[in-house]
Amino acid sequence: MAFGFVVERFGLFLHMLAPQTPQHLERGISFWVGLGFILLGSLMAVLAVIQYRRVLRTLKPVEIPDGYWVNMAALSTLLLAVLGMVLSAYLTMGLK
């Protein structure tokens, strides 16, 4: 996701450096590639949580270390996925 954001913002940076007259900001290929990376990262985070939960169900309670928060990784990863989707929506709606 971070790589996608960097790619998307680099396109904006290049647009700002271009010696042109002020005009409407157009979405170039870097915007769409960056947005794709952000969305792909969000999707992979959700899929990782699904896989983690499946593997966790195969473990016996004795195999899980005492004090291990089994839901912390899933919750933080889902939060990251939601933030990636919010970032995608913001970037998409921010450039009209």
Backbone bond lengths (Angstrom), bond angles and torsions (degrees), N, CA, C in turn:
res aa  C-N    CA-C-N  psi(-1)  N-CA   C-N-CA  omega(-1)  CA-C   N-CA-C  phi
1 M - - - 1.449 - - 1.527 110.69 -
2 A 1.310 115.55 -42.83 1.470 118.41 -179.58 1.528 110.91 -62.99
3 F 1.326 116.87 -39.19 1.460 120.10 177.90 1.526 110.64 -62.02
4 G 1.319 116.77 -40.96 1.462 120.65 177.89 1.514 112.00 -61.98
5 F 1.325 116.66 -41.04 1.458 120.37 179.04 1.524 110.31 -64.47
6 V 1.326 116.84 -41.31 1.464 120.73 179.40 1.528 110.32 -63.67
7 V 1.334 117.10 -43.98 1.463 120.43 179.01 1.532 110.27 -61.63
8 E 1.316 116.85 -44.80 1.467 121.03 -178.81 1.524 110.76 -63.34
9 R 1.308 118.08 -44.70 1.465 121.68 -178.64 1.525 111.20 -71.70
10 F 1.327 118.69 -29.76 1.456 120.77 177.90 1.530 110.26 -64.13
11 G 1.326 116.91 -37.76 1.466 119.90 175.82 1.516 111.47 -61.54
12 L 1.326 116.84 -40.69 1.460 121.03 176.77 1.524 110.64 -64.73
13 F 1.320 116.64 -40.82 1.462 121.74 178.34 1.530 110.56 -60.87
14 L 1.325 116.92 -45.65 1.459 120.17 178.30 1.525 111.54 -63.10
15 H 1.307 116.67 -37.42 1.463 120.71 178.47 1.530 110.81 -63.89
16 M 1.328 116.09 -38.58 1.459 120.23 -179.34 1.532 111.26 -70.13
17 L 1.330 117.70 -30.30 1.459 121.18 -179.74 1.518 113.16 -79.75
18 A 1.319 117.22 -19.00 1.464 120.77 -176.70 1.529 110.03 -65.96
19 P 1.328 117.75 130.28 1.467 120.43 -180.00 1.531 110.99 -79.07
20 Q 1.315 115.18 82.60 1.458 120.75 -179.96 1.514 108.76 -129.92
21 T 1.308 114.63 167.90 1.456 118.86 173.87 1.517 108.69 -73.58
22 P 1.337 117.66 150.69 1.464 119.25 179.10 1.521 110.69 -56.51
23 Q 1.305 115.09 130.51 1.450 120.10 -178.80 1.519 109.64 -148.72
24 H 1.294 114.88 175.86 1.467 121.18 177.85 1.525 109.28 -64.07
25 L 1.324 117.10 133.13 1.455 122.00 179.61 1.525 109.83 -72.27
26 E 1.322 115.54 121.31 1.458 120.58 -179.04 1.517 110.08 -98.85
27 R 1.296 114.93 149.56 1.458 120.25 177.15 1.515 108.68 -85.69
28 G 1.307 115.03 116.01 1.458 120.40 179.72 1.512 111.08 -94.89
29 I 1.312 114.82 -172.04 1.455 120.50 -178.25 1.519 111.11 -64.86
30 S 1.335 117.83 -33.19 1.468 119.36 -179.70 1.523 111.35 -65.00
31 F 1.334 116.88 -32.93 1.462 119.76 177.30 1.518 110.15 -62.30
32 W 1.331 116.50 -49.24 1.469 120.42 -175.89 1.523 112.18 -70.47
33 V 1.328 117.12 -37.21 1.469 120.10 176.98 1.528 109.52 -66.59
34 G 1.331 116.52 -45.68 1.463 120.12 177.87 1.510 112.21 -60.96
35 L 1.322 116.86 -43.92 1.465 120.54 178.22 1.525 110.50 -62.88
36 G 1.316 116.76 -38.29 1.466 120.50 177.27 1.517 112.07 -62.24
37 F 1.349 116.73 -41.96 1.466 120.00 177.55 1.527 111.42 -64.27
38 I 1.312 117.36 -40.10 1.463 120.55 179.53 1.523 110.02 -63.82
39 L 1.331 116.75 -46.50 1.468 120.13 179.90 1.525 111.54 -67.18
40 L 1.328 117.01 -38.16 1.460 120.04 176.81 1.524 110.73 -63.05
41 G 1.317 117.23 -41.36 1.457 120.83 176.94 1.519 111.93 -62.13
42 S 1.328 116.70 -40.20 1.467 120.40 177.75 1.528 111.12 -64.90
43 L 1.327 116.15 -43.62 1.459 120.25 178.91 1.521 111.09 -63.11
44 M 1.327 117.23 -43.03 1.468 120.64 179.65 1.530 111.08 -64.27
45 A 1.321 117.10 -34.86 1.463 119.98 177.61 1.528 110.73 -64.51
46 V 1.323 117.04 -42.85 1.470 120.58 178.49 1.529 110.37 -64.74
47 L 1.328 116.57 -44.12 1.466 120.03 178.68 1.528 111.57 -63.70
48 A 1.328 117.61 -35.56 1.462 120.94 177.43 1.522 111.05 -64.24
49 V 1.321 117.38 -38.78 1.465 120.53 177.61 1.528 110.38 -65.04
50 I 1.324 116.51 -42.46 1.463 120.14 178.84 1.531 109.86 -60.74
51 Q 1.322 117.15 -46.33 1.458 120.56 179.63 1.528 110.95 -64.52
52 Y 1.304 117.80 -42.13 1.464 122.21 178.59 1.526 110.80 -58.81
53 R 1.329 115.68 -45.54 1.464 119.17 -179.48 1.530 111.47 -64.83
54 R 1.330 117.46 -36.99 1.472 120.73 177.80 1.526 111.19 -64.44
55 V 1.321 116.79 -44.06 1.460 120.31 179.31 1.522 109.77 -66.88
56 L 1.306 117.33 -39.95 1.461 121.15 -179.45 1.527 111.56 -61.12
57 R 1.347 116.79 -35.26 1.470 120.07 178.46 1.522 112.41 -66.45
58 T 1.322 117.68 -23.29 1.472 119.97 -179.65 1.522 112.26 -80.63
59 L 1.320 117.62 -13.83 1.460 120.99 -179.04 1.524 111.02 -83.18
60 K 1.316 114.84 145.40 1.466 120.62 173.50 1.527 107.60 -83.55
61 P 1.314 117.23 152.78 1.469 119.11 -179.63 1.528 113.29 -54.60
62 V 1.313 117.89 -32.53 1.461 120.65 -179.57 1.534 111.37 -70.10
63 E 1.323 118.14 -21.09 1.463 121.77 -179.44 1.531 113.05 -82.02
64 I 1.313 116.64 -12.02 1.462 121.00 179.15 1.528 108.22 -92.75
65 P 1.321 118.26 123.65 1.468 120.95 -177.73 1.535 111.66 -59.80
66 D 1.332 114.82 147.08 1.465 120.27 177.01 1.524 109.59 -61.18
67 G 1.311 116.22 136.10 1.452 121.97 177.63 1.517 114.33 81.29
68 Y 1.330 118.02 1.93 1.460 121.05 179.53 1.520 109.15 -76.94
69 W 1.297 116.84 126.05 1.463 121.57 179.47 1.522 107.71 -87.17
70 V 1.309 116.15 98.79 1.466 120.12 -174.42 1.523 112.45 -69.57
71 N 1.307 118.01 -23.40 1.463 120.35 -177.75 1.526 113.94 -94.48
72 M 1.329 118.32 -11.94 1.458 120.62 -175.84 1.526 111.73 -63.38
73 A 1.318 117.55 -45.47 1.469 120.25 -179.26 1.522 110.93 -63.59
74 A 1.317 116.61 -42.77 1.468 120.50 -179.26 1.526 111.00 -65.24
75 L 1.315 117.17 -44.28 1.468 120.38 -178.61 1.525 112.05 -66.53
76 S 1.326 116.76 -42.71 1.467 118.53 -179.59 1.526 111.10 -68.63
77 T 1.325 117.82 -35.07 1.462 120.63 178.40 1.521 110.81 -70.41
78 L 1.321 117.50 -39.49 1.468 119.61 176.31 1.523 111.13 -65.41
79 L 1.325 117.61 -38.00 1.462 120.86 175.96 1.525 110.30 -61.61
80 L 1.315 116.96 -41.66 1.464 121.45 177.06 1.528 111.00 -61.86
81 A 1.327 117.01 -41.29 1.470 120.83 178.96 1.525 110.86 -64.35
82 V 1.324 116.90 -42.48 1.466 120.84 179.05 1.527 110.14 -63.91
83 L 1.327 117.19 -42.30 1.463 120.12 178.55 1.530 111.22 -63.94
84 G 1.314 117.45 -35.78 1.461 120.51 175.55 1.520 111.71 -63.94
85 M 1.320 116.96 -40.51 1.467 120.31 178.27 1.526 111.19 -68.88
86 V 1.331 117.03 -37.98 1.468 120.82 176.74 1.526 109.70 -64.60
87 L 1.324 117.41 -41.57 1.463 121.41 177.22 1.524 110.48 -61.77
88 S 1.324 117.20 -41.87 1.468 120.78 177.86 1.520 111.06 -61.79
89 A 1.325 116.74 -43.95 1.459 120.34 178.87 1.520 110.84 -64.43
90 Y 1.317 117.27 -41.79 1.463 120.92 178.93 1.529 111.45 -62.06
91 L 1.327 116.06 -45.81 1.463 119.47 179.63 1.521 111.88 -64.95
92 T 1.309 116.76 -37.94 1.460 120.99 -179.45 1.519 111.40 -68.44
93 M 1.323 117.14 -44.24 1.461 120.63 -178.15 1.520 112.68 -82.25
94 G 1.343 116.96 -20.75 1.451 120.37 -176.83 1.514 114.38 -72.71
95 L 1.312 118.24 -19.55 1.460 121.79 -177.49 1.521 110.06 -114.59
96 K 1.298 117.04 80.30 1.471 119.94 -179.56 1.478 111.47 -95.80
